[in-house]
Amino acid sequence: MSKGTIEVQVHWIFIAVAGSLILLFFAGFAVTQKRAGEQSELAGLQRNLQTIVAGAEAGAGSDTRLRVPGGITYSCDGFSVGLGDVGDVIVFAPTELSSAQNEIITASREWRLPFRVANFLYVSSPAVRYIIVDDDPGRESKADALFRALPDAKFVTKEKISISDIDKIADQRNTKIRLVFFGSMPSLLSLPGITDTPREDISAVVIMSSGNTIDGTGTVQFFTYGGGTFTNTGNPLPFLKQESVMGAVFAGTAEIYTCGMQRALERLSLVAEMYGKRAKALYDKREYGGTNCQPAYNQNAFSAMQRKQLTMGGITDIDNAAKQIDRQNTQAQIYSCALVY
């Protein structure tokens, strides 16, 4: 082989090596930029979630949509995107949040008993479908009240159907489906029209309450559809006011609902203690209207509100105490006394 031939071969080997190094450099640069972009997007989501959580503490906010870099999860310990523990913020959400549009929705509602206690934060995805089953479609019903209370349809994928049309529910390729029943779970219920949504991603909650309202007390019970039939996941759990019913609708599991309601009762205990101290101070100071005002400052109802057990008996006692405090505040207004709240 001649010297010239060897020099040409070496030349081309050098070019090939140099070209490979250049390609590796740009490929590595592209991967680095991609990771940096994903981290930046994730950091933005974390900031948005932190703002929403902080806003939920300050006041009931408007319903919103957020872009997310991918699916996130939620448990009682917090979100999986680095936000971590949400502290004592009362959150109700599915265990998994994902959608083809990479969006989540948030909404907050004020919980009053009768004074403001806290704001409930609801988090979900447009890909989660909420089906409210009306067992009394001929007149104003609990299903109507719940449907109106849920965020607007431009944020939440919701619909209301008659109980006679359950077997007509068609598949819309949702990531999850949550059915909401009132009174009891229909026997021998099947969903022949749902073929694409996995059975383990279909669930139901049954709401039971006296009268024609969900803005009082009652119970909620959670069901799964994993085996092709609905099976309850535990005993019924109590609710208190419409906002906690919404919490049951959004909560992915009974455990998430229980976690949120336990935090709510902890907050209620603190707020009731504060108002109880104010009532005692007003009772002790005769210049605040004299003897006509003193019955309005009875502290027994505030003490009853400081129970933290999520039981039907405990919830009933709190509800009765809330009504008593409302009557006392009305009495204070009638006699032009200083108000407790």
Rosetta silent file (secondary structure, phi, psi, omega in degrees, C-alpha in Angstrom):
SEQUENCE: MSKGTIEVQVHWIFIAVAGSLILLFFAGFAVTQKRAGEQSELAGLQRNLQTIVAGAEAGAGSDTRLRVPGGITYSCDGFSVGLGDVGDVIVFAPTELSSAQNEIITASREWRLPFRVANFLYVSSPAVRYIIVDDDPGRESKADALFRALPDAKFVTKEKISISDIDKIADQRNTKIRLVFFGSMPSLLSLPGITDTPREDISAVVIMSSGNTIDGTGTVQFFTYGGGTFTNTGNPLPFLKQESVMGAVFAGTAEIYTCGMQRALERLSLVAEMYGKRAKALYDKREYGGTNCQPAYNQNAFSAMQRKQLTMGGITDIDNAAKQIDRQNTQAQIYSCALVY
SCORE:     score description
SCORE:     0.000 S_00000001
   1 L     0.000  133.616 -176.524    0.000    0.000    0.000 S_00000001
   2 L   -76.600  161.433  179.038    1.405    3.383   -1.001 S_00000001
   3 H   -61.740  -37.536 -179.330    2.066    6.237    1.388 S_00000001
   4 H   -65.035  -39.055  179.246   -0.573    8.352   -0.341 S_00000001
   5 H   -64.602  -42.093  179.324   -3.247    5.715    0.135 S_00000001
   6 H   -62.466  -41.743 -179.777   -2.466    5.440    3.847 S_00000001
   7 H   -63.205  -39.064  178.358   -2.667    9.217    4.258 S_00000001
   8 H   -64.101  -43.857 -179.847   -6.111    9.293    2.593 S_00000001
   9 H   -62.520  -44.964  178.623   -7.392    6.517    4.870 S_00000001
  10 H   -60.483  -40.061  179.595   -6.102    8.278    7.986 S_00000001
  11 H   -59.645  -46.239 -178.880   -7.687   11.480    6.760 S_00000001
  12 H   -70.458  -33.765  175.016  -11.103    9.855    6.414 S_00000001
  13 H   -62.065  -42.667  178.081  -10.785    8.100    9.775 S_00000001
  14 H   -60.489  -43.398  179.438  -10.048   11.471   11.361 S_00000001
  15 H   -63.293  -41.802 -179.066  -13.117   12.991    9.694 S_00000001
  16 H   -63.760  -44.464  179.591  -15.326   10.096   10.859 S_00000001
  17 H   -63.887  -46.042 -179.991  -14.101   10.380   14.467 S_00000001
  18 H   -61.803  -41.617  178.929  -14.480   14.142   14.474 S_00000001
  19 H   -63.133  -40.386  179.047  -17.947   13.865   12.972 S_00000001
  20 H   -63.276  -42.599  179.417  -18.986   11.329   15.603 S_00000001
  21 H   -63.064  -39.834  178.857  -17.743   13.565   18.394 S_00000001
  22 H   -64.110  -44.350  178.496  -19.666   16.508   16.972 S_00000001
  23 H   -61.739  -42.580  178.137  -22.850   14.436   16.713 S_00000001
  24 H   -62.099  -38.641  179.230  -22.394   13.190   20.292 S_00000001
  25 H   -61.944  -48.914 -177.863  -21.900   16.759   21.459 S_00000001
  26 H   -69.282  -35.101  177.011  -25.106   18.012   19.862 S_00000001
  27 H   -64.267  -44.077  177.518  -27.047   14.927   20.970 S_00000001
  28 H   -64.162  -38.928  178.456  -25.876   15.461   24.550 S_00000001
  29 H   -62.827  -41.584  179.933  -26.679   19.151   24.286 S_00000001
  30 H   -63.970  -43.073  178.616  -30.218   18.338   23.069 S_00000001
  31 H   -63.363  -42.845  179.307  -30.788   15.886   25.932 S_00000001
  32 H   -61.591  -43.278  179.194  -29.491   18.431   28.450 S_00000001
  33 H   -65.212  -38.953  178.910  -31.761   21.126   27.039 S_00000001
  34 H   -62.763  -45.873  179.239  -34.724   18.737   27.099 S_00000001
  35 H   -63.700  -40.494  179.054  -34.093   17.865   30.736 S_00000001
  36 H   -62.891  -40.544  178.080  -33.647   21.536   31.606 S_00000001
  37 H   -64.085  -41.951  179.005  -36.953   22.336   29.887 S_00000001
  38 H   -64.885  -41.514  179.327  -38.746   19.549   31.749 S_00000001
  39 H   -65.114  -38.787  178.166  -37.256   20.686   35.066 S_00000001
  40 H   -64.575  -42.173  179.164  -38.275   24.274   34.327 S_00000001
  41 H   -65.249  -40.314  178.749  -41.817   23.166   33.477 S_00000001
  42 H   -64.784  -41.432  178.304  -41.977   21.054   36.643 S_00000001
  43 H   -62.545  -38.543  177.329  -40.721   23.959   38.734 S_00000001
  44 H   -63.798  -41.514  177.623  -43.426   26.145   37.187 S_00000001
  45 H   -62.967  -42.368  178.967  -46.083   23.574   38.070 S_00000001
  46 H   -60.182  -43.191  178.907  -44.788   23.414   41.637 S_00000001
  47 H   -63.823  -41.374  179.153  -44.991   27.189   41.945 S_00000001
  48 H   -63.202  -44.077  178.970  -48.527   27.185   40.528 S_00000001
  49 H   -64.186  -40.409  178.204  -49.654   24.459   42.931 S_00000001
  50 H   -62.951  -39.288  177.772  -48.065   26.279   45.859 S_00000001
  51 H   -64.564  -42.224 -179.466  -49.887   29.465   44.828 S_00000001
  52 H   -66.230  -43.133  178.610  -53.188   27.598   44.557 S_00000001
  53 H   -62.268  -43.640  177.948  -52.725   25.913   47.930 S_00000001
  54 H   -63.892  -40.104  178.576  -51.856   29.263   49.512 S_00000001
  55 H   -65.238  -35.119  178.116  -54.856   30.855   47.773 S_00000001
  56 H   -64.426  -30.024  176.683  -57.146   28.123   49.077 S_00000001
  57 H   -70.777  -38.565 -173.756  -56.058   29.115   52.577 S_00000001
  58 H   -78.548  -34.743 -177.744  -56.797   32.796   51.995 S_00000001
  59 L   178.309  157.479  179.637  -60.205   32.527   50.345 S_00000001
  60 L   -63.626  123.506 -175.518  -62.422   30.563   48.020 S_00000001
  61 L  -105.925 -179.938  179.678  -61.001   31.098   44.558 S_00000001
  62 L   -80.711  159.874  176.995  -62.175   30.655   41.011 S_00000001
  63 L   -71.226  140.241 -175.633  -61.952   27.379   39.145 S_00000001
  64 E  -138.680  163.599  171.601  -58.737   27.087   37.142 S_00000001
  65 E  -119.665  143.621  179.159  -56.830   24.843   34.727 S_00000001
  66 E  -127.918  139.948  171.602  -53.112   24.150   34.960 S_00000001
  67 E   -78.667  139.461  178.009  -50.653   22.708   32.442 S_00000001
  68 L  -128.567  149.039 -178.102  -48.641   19.794   33.823 S_00000001
  69 L   -72.305  -14.368 -178.525  -45.530   18.114   32.352 S_00000001
  70 L   175.744 -166.968 -179.818  -47.097   14.666   32.758 S_00000001
  71 L   -69.434  143.706  174.304  -49.140   12.571   35.154 S_00000001
  72 E  -127.108  162.153  179.411  -48.951   13.335   38.865 S_00000001
  73 E  -121.761  161.296  178.130  -50.271   11.448   41.866 S_00000001
  74 E  -137.307  140.188  172.032  -51.875   12.502   45.142 S_00000001
  75 E  -142.795 -179.019  179.282  -52.093   10.890   48.558 S_00000001
  76 L   -61.876  -21.070  179.176  -52.638   12.141   52.090 S_00000001
  77 L   -79.484  -15.061  178.817  -48.883   12.896   52.137 S_00000001
  78 E   129.376 -168.159  179.541  -49.218   15.376   49.254 S_00000001
  79 E   -86.856  160.466 -176.391  -48.589   15.641   45.508 S_00000001
  80 L   -93.072   14.227 -174.835  -45.843   13.762   43.660 S_00000001
  81 L  -107.888   21.890  177.086  -44.393   16.828   41.915 S_00000001
  82 L    95.335   -8.453  177.027  -42.147   18.081   44.689 S_00000001
  83 L   -68.615  -32.794  176.280  -44.781   20.126   46.501 S_00000001
  84 E    73.196 -152.088 -176.729  -44.691   17.472   49.194 S_00000001
  85 L   -60.790  131.707  179.922  -46.891   17.614   52.248 S_00000001
  86 L   -87.175    9.642  178.643  -49.772   20.075   51.836 S_00000001
  87 L    66.883 -133.537 -179.356  -49.790   20.689   55.595 S_00000001
  88 L   -98.499   14.082  175.164  -53.251   21.254   56.987 S_00000001
  89 L   -67.103  137.211 -173.639  -54.734   22.330   53.636 S_00000001
  90 E   -94.670  105.056 -173.410  -57.878   20.279   52.990 S_00000001
  91 E  -116.995  137.254  173.279  -57.459   18.612   49.588 S_00000001
  92 E  -125.660  123.733 -175.344  -59.709   16.128   47.794 S_00000001
  93 L  -158.089  158.045  171.013  -58.322   14.575   44.600 S_00000001
  94 L   -64.677  163.104  178.403  -58.025   11.322   42.628 S_00000001
  95 L   -71.849  -28.139  179.077  -54.946    9.215   43.318 S_00000001
  96 E  -130.035  137.367 -179.013  -53.712    9.762   39.751 S_00000001
  97 E  -126.171  112.578  177.886  -54.062   12.881   37.611 S_00000001
  98 L  -154.875  155.936  176.511  -53.351   12.684   33.895 S_00000001
  99 L  -159.539  160.216  178.464  -54.922   13.702   30.599 S_00000001
 100 L   -63.477  -28.168 -179.560  -54.078   13.815   26.915 S_00000001
 101 L   -86.570   -1.876 -177.084  -53.984   17.608   27.196 S_00000001
 102 L    54.253   52.982  179.711  -51.585   17.439   30.200 S_00000001
 103 E  -131.788  151.542  167.999  -53.923   19.563   32.309 S_00000001
 104 E  -127.032  159.031  177.312  -55.372   19.461   35.799 S_00000001
 105 E  -117.882  148.436  176.739  -58.263   21.501   37.204 S_00000001
 106 E  -133.247  148.930  176.849  -58.546   23.071   40.650 S_00000001
 107 E  -152.464  150.915  176.890  -61.460   24.605   42.528 S_00000001
 108 E  -134.145  146.033  179.730  -62.040   25.750   46.098 S_00000001
 109 E  -135.243  145.711 -177.712  -65.195   26.183   48.164 S_00000001
 110 E   -82.985  134.759  178.169  -65.744   27.733   51.583 S_00000001
 111 E  -106.471  114.904 -175.466  -66.802   25.464   54.480 S_00000001
 112 E  -120.418  139.102 -179.311  -68.937   27.342   57.038 S_00000001
 113 L  -146.768   67.197  -19.600  -70.403   26.073   60.345 S_00000001
 114 L   -81.065  -11.020  176.263  -71.909   28.744   60.466 S_00000001
 115 L   -79.278  162.047  179.722  -68.711   30.836   60.644 S_00000001
 116 E   -67.102  126.974  178.174  -65.944   30.330   58.103 S_00000001
 117 E  -102.959  -52.817 -176.283  -63.809   27.332   59.051 S_00000001
 118 E  -167.037  173.706  171.513  -61.664   26.644   55.984 S_00000001
 119 E  -109.423  133.598  175.295  -61.647   26.320   52.215 S_00000001
 120 E   -89.323  132.015  178.990  -61.776   22.887   50.619 S_00000001
 121 E  -105.384  122.988  178.733  -59.465   22.482   47.622 S_00000001
 122 E  -108.834  130.841 -179.432  -60.624   20.097   44.888 S_00000001
 123 E  -127.316  134.848  179.262  -58.132   18.872   42.277 S_00000001
 124 E  -154.925 -166.151 -179.324  -58.939   16.694   39.280 S_00000001
 125 L  -132.355  146.452  175.450  -58.320   16.192   35.563 S_00000001
 126 L   -60.372  -19.147 -178.771  -60.475   16.926   32.507 S_00000001
 127 L   -83.530   -6.319  175.419  -59.997   13.250   31.625 S_00000001
 128 E   -89.741  127.030 -175.459  -61.895   12.151   34.758 S_00000001
 129 E  -104.062  125.262 -179.694  -65.596   11.770   33.992 S_00000001
 130 E  -108.600  118.693 -177.630  -68.177   12.436   36.729 S_00000001
 131 E  -113.442  111.004 -179.868  -71.611   10.928   36.142 S_00000001
 132 E   -91.230  117.872 -176.003  -74.334   12.102   38.543 S_00000001
 133 E   -96.440  115.484 -176.640  -77.169    9.554   38.585 S_00000001
 134 E   -89.930  115.700  179.601  -80.552   11.152   39.291 S_00000001
 135 L   -89.888    0.190  179.133  -82.945    8.786   41.083 S_00000001
 136 L  -143.457   63.553 -171.651  -85.773   11.357   40.970 S_00000001
 137 L   -68.547  -10.903 -176.450  -85.525   13.064   37.551 S_00000001
 138 L   -79.761  -10.059 -178.872  -89.101   14.347   37.589 S_00000001
 139 L  -151.005  175.505  178.529  -88.443   17.105   40.124 S_00000001
 140 L   -58.625  127.795 -171.673  -85.712   19.119   41.844 S_00000001
 141 L  -133.971  175.688  175.204  -83.426   16.549   43.431 S_00000001
 142 H   -63.157  -35.017  178.128  -80.157   16.064   45.289 S_00000001
 143 H   -61.415  -40.384  177.769  -78.574   15.191   41.959 S_00000001
 144 H   -62.529  -44.301 -178.844  -79.549   18.627   40.618 S_00000001
 145 H   -62.699  -43.398 -179.780  -78.052   20.349   43.683 S_00000001
 146 H   -68.116  -41.711 -179.642  -74.778   18.446   43.391 S_00000001
 147 H   -59.390  -41.318  178.710  -74.517   18.982   39.634 S_00000001
 148 H   -69.136  -34.912 -176.421  -74.855   22.753   40.128 S_00000001
 149 H   -71.171  -30.250 -179.747  -72.360   22.757   42.998 S_00000001
 150 L   -66.407  155.371  177.702  -69.609   21.075   40.977 S_00000001
 151 L   -54.132  157.312 -178.330  -67.300   23.301   38.894 S_00000001
 152 L   -56.310  153.228 -177.146  -68.564   24.425   35.499 S_00000001
 153 L   -63.564  -17.965  177.050  -68.518   21.901   32.646 S_00000001
 154 L   -75.454  -11.755  175.934  -65.737   23.850   30.903 S_00000001
 155 L  -107.465  -45.889 -175.358  -63.480   22.743   33.770 S_00000001
 156 L  -111.472  137.469  175.862  -64.896   19.384   34.896 S_00000001
 157 E   -81.339   97.337 -175.152  -66.196   16.607   32.642 S_00000001
 158 E  -131.385  153.008  175.696  -69.589   16.121   34.273 S_00000001
 159 E  -154.277  156.512  178.191  -73.024   14.936   33.233 S_00000001
 160 E  -122.477  127.327 -178.879  -76.330   14.100   34.892 S_00000001
 161 E  -127.980  161.385  174.072  -78.359   11.094   33.777 S_00000001
 162 E   -77.085  148.986 -179.243  -81.528    9.341   34.876 S_00000001
 163 H   -61.984  -23.959  179.627  -81.077    6.152   36.865 S_00000001
 164 H   -76.865   -9.231 -176.761  -82.981    4.309   34.113 S_00000001
 165 H  -106.252   14.893 -176.734  -80.269    5.217   31.575 S_00000001
 166 H   -60.085  -43.132 -177.048  -77.253    3.691   33.346 S_00000001
 167 H   -71.691   -3.462  178.511  -76.927    0.835   30.863 S_00000001
 168 H   -98.921    1.379 -179.551  -76.824    3.414   28.038 S_00000001
 169 L   -62.463  123.285 -178.318  -73.638    5.096   29.250 S_00000001
 170 L   -97.831  150.949 -179.856  -71.256    5.154   26.282 S_00000001
 171 L   -71.962  136.000  174.620  -67.480    5.007   26.470 S_00000001
 172 L  -123.088   17.009  177.899  -65.620    8.295   25.933 S_00000001
 173 L    57.413   45.869  176.320  -62.142    6.895   26.593 S_00000001
 174 L   -80.593  153.814  176.165  -61.750    8.649   29.933 S_00000001
 175 L   -71.180  -33.598  177.890  -58.839    7.849   32.205 S_00000001
 176 E  -146.044  152.967  175.728  -61.273    7.411   35.114 S_00000001
 177 E  -129.857  129.037  175.646  -65.044    7.341   35.640 S_00000001
 178 E  -120.190  117.247  175.070  -66.759    8.207   38.940 S_00000001
 179 E   -95.057  143.532  179.865  -70.493    7.498   39.249 S_00000001
 180 E  -122.699  121.083  179.208  -72.490    9.186   42.005 S_00000001
 181 E  -113.399  161.821  178.267  -75.658    7.579   43.377 S_00000001
 182 E  -125.082  129.829  176.336  -78.126    8.712   46.000 S_00000001
 183 L    94.800  -61.655 -178.940  -79.730    6.451   48.592 S_00000001
 184 L  -162.148  162.744  177.194  -78.346    3.064   47.576 S_00000001
 185 L   -83.397  125.041  177.997  -76.345    1.234   44.945 S_00000001
 186 L   -57.101  140.144 -179.868  -78.619   -0.329   42.272 S_00000001
 187 L   -75.862  150.918  176.795  -78.521   -4.120   42.367 S_00000001
 188 L    52.980   40.491 -178.202  -77.026   -6.112   39.461 S_00000001
 189 L   -80.314  131.257  174.686  -75.569   -2.954   37.970 S_00000001
 190 L  -136.226  161.146 -177.736  -73.412   -3.374   34.863 S_00000001
 191 L  -125.708   76.372 -175.091  -71.918   -0.975   32.341 S_00000001
 192 L   -65.460  -24.225 -177.785  -72.033   -2.735   28.958 S_00000001
 193 L   -82.263   -9.730  179.991  -71.234    0.448   27.022 S_00000001
 194 L   -94.300  109.675 -177.227  -67.899    1.015   28.799 S_00000001
 195 L  -120.489  -28.730 -175.902  -65.235   -0.951   26.935 S_00000001
 196 L   -91.753  -36.510  179.560  -62.099    1.217   26.775 S_00000001
 197 L   -72.491  122.537 -179.117  -61.859    2.571   30.333 S_00000001
 198 L   -57.150  143.714 -177.474  -60.238   -0.135   32.500 S_00000001
 199 H   -59.321  -35.492 -178.944  -62.569   -1.579   35.121 S_00000001
 200 H   -69.568  -12.346  177.745  -60.170   -0.733   37.926 S_00000001
 201 H   -99.265    9.955  174.892  -60.481    2.943   36.905 S_00000001
 202 E  -107.610  131.966 -178.632  -64.275    2.930   37.339 S_00000001
 203 E  -146.300  172.092 -179.956  -65.634    3.706   40.799 S_00000001
 204 E  -146.481  156.872  171.948  -68.737    4.976   42.534 S_00000001
 205 E  -132.944  136.211  179.455  -69.804    6.836   45.638 S_00000001
 206 E  -109.706  126.346 -177.859  -73.238    6.528   47.234 S_00000001
 207 E  -106.267  127.092  178.399  -74.610    9.541   49.124 S_00000001
 208 E  -123.318  126.220  178.076  -77.239    9.038   51.813 S_00000001
 209 E  -153.094  154.331  178.350  -78.950   11.936   53.576 S_00000001
 210 L   -82.727  153.650 -179.613  -82.325   12.711   55.080 S_00000001
 211 L    72.882 -168.240 -176.591  -84.662   15.140   53.347 S_00000001
 212 L  -108.985   45.520 -177.533  -84.081   16.537   49.894 S_00000001
 213 L  -143.245  152.596  172.156  -80.749   18.216   50.569 S_00000001
 214 L  -110.749    4.317 -177.466  -77.042   17.438   50.580 S_00000001
 215 L   -98.133   45.520  179.057  -76.224   20.572   52.600 S_00000001
 216 L  -144.020 -124.493  177.621  -76.658   18.897   55.974 S_00000001
 217 E  -123.386  161.297  178.443  -75.449   15.586   57.381 S_00000001
 218 E   168.773 -158.002 -179.644  -75.418   12.048   56.057 S_00000001
 219 E  -131.862  158.082  172.842  -73.027    9.377   54.849 S_00000001
 220 E  -128.764  143.492  178.531  -70.945    8.559   51.798 S_00000001
 221 E  -134.248  137.232 -174.113  -69.757    5.102   50.805 S_00000001
 222 E  -101.027  143.083 -178.717  -67.093    4.242   48.227 S_00000001
 223 E  -133.618  147.195  172.293  -67.261    1.407   45.679 S_00000001
 224 E  -112.187  163.161 -177.179  -64.849   -0.096   43.140 S_00000001
 225 L  -123.383   20.987 -171.784  -65.718   -1.862   39.877 S_00000001
 226 L   -56.652  -36.322 -176.588  -62.594   -3.959   39.457 S_00000001
 227 L   -96.305   11.563 -178.423  -64.328   -7.310   39.087 S_00000001
 228 L    91.033   -5.093  172.727  -67.125   -6.139   36.813 S_00000001
 229 L  -133.151  154.774 -178.465  -69.472   -5.557   39.753 S_00000001
 230 L   -81.304  129.394 -179.291  -69.472   -2.743   42.294 S_00000001
 231 E  -127.668  130.077 -178.786  -67.980   -3.692   45.666 S_00000001
 232 E   -71.010  148.054 -177.530  -67.855   -1.375   48.681 S_00000001
 233 L   -98.730    5.991 -179.260  -64.423   -0.545   50.050 S_00000001
 234 L   159.885 -174.810 -179.159  -65.544   -0.117   53.657 S_00000001
 235 L   -71.492  158.277  175.439  -68.259    1.197   55.928 S_00000001
 236 L   -59.589  146.332  179.651  -70.163    4.424   55.173 S_00000001
 237 E  -116.093  144.221 -177.164  -68.396    7.605   56.284 S_00000001
 238 E   -74.916  152.206  170.611  -70.155   10.741   57.579 S_00000001
 239 E  -126.481  159.596  179.934  -70.334   14.032   55.728 S_00000001
 240 E  -141.028  106.382  179.811  -71.130   17.511   56.954 S_00000001
 241 L    81.537  162.370 -174.715  -72.413   20.123   54.505 S_00000001
 242 H   -60.546  -33.996 -177.188  -72.381   20.191   50.728 S_00000001
 243 H   -64.328  -32.921  178.224  -68.664   20.932   50.499 S_00000001
 244 H   -77.675  -27.748  172.164  -67.772   17.585   52.074 S_00000001
 245 H   -63.047  -43.803  175.788  -70.125   15.797   49.658 S_00000001
 246 H   -60.307  -36.875  177.351  -68.128   17.395   46.846 S_00000001
 247 H   -60.198  -40.260  178.397  -65.022   16.156   48.621 S_00000001
 248 H   -66.220  -35.705  179.586  -66.333   12.590   48.422 S_00000001
 249 H   -65.948  -42.191 -176.963  -67.019   13.008   44.704 S_00000001
 250 H   -82.900  -28.437 -176.067  -63.474   14.212   43.983 S_00000001
 251 L   -64.573  130.222 -178.219  -61.610   11.969   46.445 S_00000001
 252 L   -68.454  -30.524 -178.072  -60.071    8.996   44.684 S_00000001
 253 L  -141.609  167.241  175.499  -60.473    6.708   47.688 S_00000001
 254 H   -62.314  -32.810 -179.291  -62.163    6.513   51.068 S_00000001
 255 H   -66.122  -40.818  178.947  -58.723    7.059   52.625 S_00000001
 256 H   -67.434  -39.226  177.261  -58.226   10.381   50.814 S_00000001
 257 H   -62.809  -46.565 -179.744  -61.727   11.504   51.841 S_00000001
 258 H   -60.450  -42.631  178.942  -61.078   10.523   55.468 S_00000001
 259 H   -59.381  -47.431  179.998  -57.739   12.348   55.432 S_00000001
 260 H   -63.435  -44.016 -178.617  -59.349   15.543   54.142 S_00000001
 261 H   -69.479  -34.171  177.119  -62.253   15.430   56.586 S_00000001
 262 H   -64.723  -39.671  175.600  -59.964   14.703   59.536 S_00000001
 263 H   -63.773  -37.650  179.514  -57.953   17.808   58.653 S_00000001
 264 H   -63.574  -41.834  179.962  -61.222   19.742   58.407 S_00000001
 265 H   -68.186  -35.723  175.753  -62.265   18.655   61.911 S_00000001
 266 H   -62.024  -43.972  178.791  -58.841   19.613   63.283 S_00000001
 267 H   -65.239  -42.087  178.983  -59.254   23.085   61.772 S_00000001
 268 H   -58.868  -41.567  179.925  -62.830   23.343   63.084 S_00000001
 269 H   -59.381  -43.772 -179.409  -61.622   22.551   66.599 S_00000001
 270 H   -66.436  -44.803 -178.077  -59.105   25.398   66.498 S_00000001
 271 H   -68.213  -40.260  179.060  -61.546   27.942   65.031 S_00000001
 272 H   -64.499  -37.321  177.597  -64.349   26.948   67.455 S_00000001
 273 H   -62.789  -40.983  179.223  -61.954   27.327   70.386 S_00000001
 274 H   -62.961  -47.637  179.753  -61.097   30.839   69.221 S_00000001
 275 H   -69.059  -31.025  175.745  -64.758   31.877   68.903 S_00000001
 276 H   -62.973  -40.202  177.387  -65.543   30.212   72.235 S_00000001
 277 H   -65.900  -36.735  177.283  -62.947   32.425   73.920 S_00000001
 278 H   -66.193  -42.174  178.827  -64.493   35.474   72.269 S_00000001
 279 H   -60.884  -40.714  179.395  -67.958   34.429   73.491 S_00000001
 280 H   -65.942  -40.751  178.968  -66.647   34.080   77.049 S_00000001
 281 H   -63.013  -40.174  178.500  -64.977   37.485   76.887 S_00000001
 282 H   -68.849  -36.776  178.635  -68.242   39.068   75.694 S_00000001
 283 H   -64.361  -39.790 -176.858  -70.204   37.243   78.405 S_00000001
 284 H   -74.232  -21.507 -177.268  -67.859   38.503   81.132 S_00000001
 285 L   -99.226   99.786 -174.726  -68.063   42.134   79.981 S_00000001
 286 L   -63.171  -19.719 -177.016  -71.493   43.396   81.000 S_00000001
 287 L   -70.187  -10.665  178.951  -71.082   46.581   79.014 S_00000001
 288 L   -86.791   56.232  173.060  -71.761   44.598   75.812 S_00000001
 289 L    98.637   -5.889  175.846  -75.542   44.832   76.105 S_00000001
 290 H    73.273 -155.048 -172.025  -76.102   43.563   79.656 S_00000001
 291 H   -67.145  -27.808  179.254  -78.207   40.549   80.635 S_00000001
 292 H   -63.676  -26.023 -176.755  -80.213   40.433   77.357 S_00000001
 293 L   -90.405  -21.735 -171.974  -77.021   39.600   75.501 S_00000001
 294 H   -59.099  -38.150  177.787  -75.574   37.021   77.860 S_00000001
 295 H   -60.622  -26.034 -179.623  -77.582   34.000   76.508 S_00000001
 296 H   -72.996  -12.627 -176.135  -76.082   34.732   73.083 S_00000001
 297 H  -109.275   20.316  175.437  -72.620   34.141   74.508 S_00000001
 298 L   -61.870  134.308 -173.342  -73.145   30.638   75.899 S_00000001
 299 L   -97.753   -1.521 -174.755  -69.985   28.635   75.189 S_00000001
 300 H   -59.960  -41.886 -177.807  -71.381   25.074   75.318 S_00000001
 301 H   -65.788  -35.087  179.024  -71.937   24.829   71.563 S_00000001
 302 H   -68.261  -34.972  177.093  -68.386   25.975   70.854 S_00000001
 303 H   -66.297  -40.105  179.703  -67.052   23.257   73.170 S_00000001
 304 H   -63.120  -27.267 -178.878  -69.136   20.620   71.366 S_00000001
 305 L   -76.704   -8.750 -175.366  -67.524   21.689   68.085 S_00000001
 306 L   -89.929   11.391  173.832  -64.059   20.824   69.319 S_00000001
 307 L   -77.784  143.974 -173.137  -64.587   17.097   68.880 S_00000001
 308 L  -118.372   10.612 -177.359  -62.351   15.606   66.222 S_00000001
 309 L   -85.512  128.126  176.995  -63.879   12.165   65.658 S_00000001
 310 L   -85.376   72.621  177.558  -65.120   11.443   62.146 S_00000001
 311 L  -126.157  160.206 -178.860  -68.162    9.493   63.358 S_00000001
 312 H   -64.053  -39.222  178.083  -71.847    9.951   62.616 S_00000001
 313 H   -64.002  -43.808  179.608  -72.532   10.804   66.253 S_00000001
 314 H   -64.900  -41.444  179.310  -69.725   13.347   66.351 S_00000001
 315 H   -65.623  -39.586  178.344  -70.790   14.937   63.053 S_00000001
 316 H   -63.208  -42.233  178.034  -74.419   15.177   64.251 S_00000001
 317 H   -62.193  -41.340  179.072  -73.295   16.903   67.455 S_00000001
 318 H   -65.000  -41.804  179.713  -71.228   19.392   65.456 S_00000001
 319 H   -62.517  -43.809  177.842  -74.152   20.106   63.129 S_00000001
 320 H   -64.058  -39.412  178.619  -76.488   20.722   66.085 S_00000001
 321 H   -64.726  -39.462  178.809  -73.873   22.966   67.708 S_00000001
 322 H   -61.783  -41.420  178.952  -73.515   24.973   64.472 S_00000001
 323 H   -66.697  -36.979  178.246  -77.272   25.552   64.379 S_00000001
 324 H   -66.276  -41.842  178.612  -77.239   26.623   68.038 S_00000001
 325 H   -64.184  -37.156  177.691  -74.425   29.104   67.430 S_00000001
 326 H   -64.015  -40.655  177.917  -76.354   30.530   64.482 S_00000001
 327 H   -65.649  -40.222  179.334  -79.402   31.036   66.735 S_00000001
 328 H   -64.551  -39.740  179.285  -77.255   32.712   69.373 S_00000001
 329 H   -67.240  -35.866  176.339  -75.758   35.086   66.830 S_00000001
 330 H   -64.547  -40.727  177.390  -79.262   35.935   65.580 S_00000001
 331 H   -62.015  -40.136  177.972  -80.294   36.694   69.163 S_00000001
 332 H   -61.478  -38.307  177.661  -77.298   39.000   69.512 S_00000001
 333 H   -65.286  -42.564 -177.723  -78.449   40.863   66.391 S_00000001
 334 H   -59.648  -40.778 -177.409  -82.009   41.230   67.710 S_00000001
 335 L   -95.487   13.275  178.891  -80.788   42.878   70.939 S_00000001
 336 L    56.183   39.111  177.876  -78.077   44.907   69.158 S_00000001
 337 L   -89.716  163.067  174.426  -75.385   42.991   70.990 S_00000001
 338 L   -64.471  135.895 -177.898  -71.824   42.486   69.816 S_00000001
 339 L   -81.853  147.969  178.554  -71.716   39.524   67.444 S_00000001
 340 L   -75.729  -38.166  179.767  -69.615   36.460   68.179 S_00000001
 341 L  -138.972    0.000    0.000  -68.691   35.979   64.497 S_00000001
